Amino acid sequence: MFAKLAGQGLLGLKYPEQYGGEGGDYLHEAVLIEELARIGSGGTAAGIGAHVNIATPPIWKFGSDDQKRRYLAPAIRGEKIGALGITEPGAGSDVAALRTRAERIEGGWVLNGEKTYITNGERAHFIVTAAKTTEQGGHHGISFLIVDRGEGVSSSKLDKLGWDASDTATISFEDVFVAEENLLGGLHEGFVLIMANFQWERLAMALGAVAAMQLAWERTASFARERHAFGRPLCDHQAIRHKLVDLATSAHTCRCVTYDALRRFVAGEDPLREVTMAKLLTQRASFELMDACLQIHGGAGYMREYWVERAARDARLGPIGGGSDEIMREILGRVLGL
Ligand SMILES: Cc1cc2nc3c(=O)[nH]c(=O)nc-3n(C[C@H](O)[C@H](O)[C@H](O)COP(=O)(O)OP(=O)(O)OC[C@H]3O[C@@H](n4cnc5c(N)ncnc54)[C@H](O)[C@@H]3O)c2cc1C
């Protein structure tokens, strides 16, 4: 899939032509995200999305020309797959608590530690990795290193509820040598990189959710028109018809809130409030819509044969990944002066 998408220019929509990109912008990427969500496999969208929306943007924004040639260009060509390694067994929401340590030696760093729940963690050729570069770590002691899969890097795939088509893995670093030229951005300035892409990552998740909601609604409405109970189509029963109306209203509301945040983001504003609200609203609403669609399918909805059980499992990740609902509420609490 990576090679096929690259062949159509879809892995480099927003990236400059000099590195093989299409020279487009975030709006082009937004269309890709919605269309990927419409293929109906959350895992596929997640694997491609991790590569395009979270692993390569820091290289594009903070990388040297040499780093862009060595990592961004082959990533756009689909030759190298990227992953973003921030989360650790002991540090998820509390990113500053991460323990992976990069110790300075001549010519670079020696990296030791463990990352977990990393999308593309098994197949990635390089991992954009957050590590402590001071003894204390924390907000002023974390840096990013681009780590090639090689000696000292091992990974193991995790089993999960949904997103089966994406590989999610634990990655261990054991005395991994990382050359000086693979420091991404400023030394001890890793938090700047983390914060810089959060808005886009969360917007991307919101866009994926609204497209998945739309698809699920269309499929469920058509099921409710065809399936009969008590001598008439399901949607001729008022309770089901009203449910479908509520779901359409929810999907539309989510789209409006997301597009408002996207419009502001593309216009160059700093729409922290709107993006955070869009992420918070859409992820829970998407899971609730999938669950309601599953209910309308009755027993069929519980069967592997039907798309909707997968959609419900895939949607469950939204309120957890990319900053959980609780963390979105914490951010909004601060933004709203509470
Ligand atoms: C399928 C999948 C793919 C992922 N892909 C990646 C990836 O590619 N790269 C990467 O770096 N990470 C990835 N993650 C990790 C993801 O970002 C974290 O799981 C998420 O940030 C939550 O962290 P945690 O799992 O450690 O939960 P914790 O931080 O331990 O939180 C546990 C619970 O406590 C709540 N909580 C935590 N702090 C507070 C608080 N202050 N107030 C109230 N409630 C709180 C949380 O909301 C959550 O409900 C992925 C996760 C999954 C499941």
The ligand as a MOL file (V3000), in Angstrom:
LIG
                    3D

  0  0  0     0  0            999 V3000
M  V30 BEGIN CTAB
M  V30 COUNTS 53 58 0 0 0
M  V30 BEGIN ATOM
M  V30 1 C -3.4810 1.7190 18.7850 0
M  V30 2 C -2.5800 2.7680 19.3740 0
M  V30 3 C -1.6620 3.4250 18.5660 0
M  V30 4 C -0.7900 4.3660 19.1230 0
M  V30 5 N 0.1790 4.9340 18.3340 0
M  V30 6 C 1.1580 5.6900 18.9070 0
M  V30 7 C 2.2840 6.1370 18.1530 0
M  V30 8 O 2.3850 5.8970 16.9420 0
M  V30 9 N 3.2630 6.8420 18.7890 0
M  V30 10 C 3.1900 7.1220 20.1350 0
M  V30 11 O 4.1200 7.7490 20.6460 0
M  V30 12 N 2.1240 6.7360 20.8760 0
M  V30 13 C 1.1120 6.0120 20.2960 0
M  V30 14 N 0.0380 5.5840 21.0520 0
M  V30 15 C -0.0100 5.9190 22.4800 0
M  V30 16 C -1.1300 6.8860 22.8610 0
M  V30 17 O -0.8080 8.1770 22.4680 0
M  V30 18 C -1.3010 6.7320 24.3890 0
M  V30 19 O -1.8730 5.4580 24.6250 0
M  V30 20 C -2.1830 7.8170 24.9730 0
M  V30 21 O -1.5320 9.0570 24.9050 0
M  V30 22 C -2.5440 7.5260 26.4360 0
M  V30 23 O -1.4110 7.2240 27.1990 0
M  V30 24 P -1.3830 5.9100 28.1280 0
M  V30 25 O -1.8510 4.7540 27.2780 0
M  V30 26 O -0.0450 5.7910 28.7500 0
M  V30 27 O -2.4760 6.1490 29.2140 0
M  V30 28 P -2.2540 6.9400 30.5990 0
M  V30 29 O -1.5610 8.2260 30.3450 0
M  V30 30 O -1.6490 6.0060 31.5830 0
M  V30 31 O -3.7460 7.2360 31.0040 0
M  V30 32 C -4.6340 6.2520 31.5390 0
M  V30 33 C -6.0130 6.9120 31.7450 0
M  V30 34 O -5.8740 7.9770 32.6830 0
M  V30 35 C -6.3220 9.1840 32.1060 0
M  V30 36 N -5.4900 10.2980 32.5780 0
M  V30 37 C -4.1580 10.4460 32.4670 0
M  V30 38 N -3.7710 11.6150 32.9680 0
M  V30 39 C -4.8930 12.2320 33.4190 0
M  V30 40 C -5.1650 13.4830 34.0490 0
M  V30 41 N -4.1900 14.3700 34.2830 0
M  V30 42 N -6.4450 13.7720 34.3730 0
M  V30 43 C -7.4410 12.9000 34.1060 0
M  V30 44 N -7.2530 11.7190 33.5130 0
M  V30 45 C -5.9930 11.3840 33.1650 0
M  V30 46 C -6.1770 8.9860 30.6070 0
M  V30 47 O -7.0300 9.8510 29.8740 0
M  V30 48 C -6.5640 7.5350 30.4720 0
M  V30 49 O -7.9550 7.4110 30.4360 0
M  V30 50 C -0.8690 4.6770 20.5050 0
M  V30 51 C -1.8390 4.0470 21.3010 0
M  V30 52 C -2.6680 3.0930 20.7660 0
M  V30 53 C -3.6420 2.4010 21.6770 0
M  V30 END ATOM
M  V30 BEGIN BOND
M  V30 1 1 1 2
M  V30 2 1 2 3
M  V30 3 2 2 52
M  V30 4 2 3 4
M  V30 5 1 4 5
M  V30 6 1 4 50
M  V30 7 2 5 6
M  V30 8 1 6 7
M  V30 9 1 6 13
M  V30 10 2 7 8
M  V30 11 1 7 9
M  V30 12 1 9 10
M  V30 13 2 10 11
M  V30 14 1 10 12
M  V30 15 2 12 13
M  V30 16 1 13 14
M  V30 17 1 14 15
M  V30 18 1 14 50
M  V30 19 1 15 16
M  V30 20 1 16 17
M  V30 21 1 16 18
M  V30 22 1 18 19
M  V30 23 1 18 20
M  V30 24 1 20 21
M  V30 25 1 20 22
M  V30 26 1 22 23
M  V30 27 1 23 24
M  V30 28 2 24 25
M  V30 29 1 24 26
M  V30 30 1 24 27
M  V30 31 1 27 28
M  V30 32 2 28 29
M  V30 33 1 28 30
M  V30 34 1 28 31
M  V30 35 1 31 32
M  V30 36 1 32 33
M  V30 37 1 33 34
M  V30 38 1 33 48
M  V30 39 1 34 35
M  V30 40 1 35 36
M  V30 41 1 35 46
M  V30 42 1 36 37
M  V30 43 1 36 45
M  V30 44 2 37 38
M  V30 45 1 38 39
M  V30 46 1 39 40
M  V30 47 2 39 45
M  V30 48 1 40 41
M  V30 49 2 40 42
M  V30 50 1 42 43
M  V30 51 2 43 44
M  V30 52 1 44 45
M  V30 53 1 46 47
M  V30 54 1 46 48
M  V30 55 1 48 49
M  V30 56 2 50 51
M  V30 57 1 51 52
M  V30 58 1 52 53
M  V30 END BOND
M  V30 END CTAB
M  END
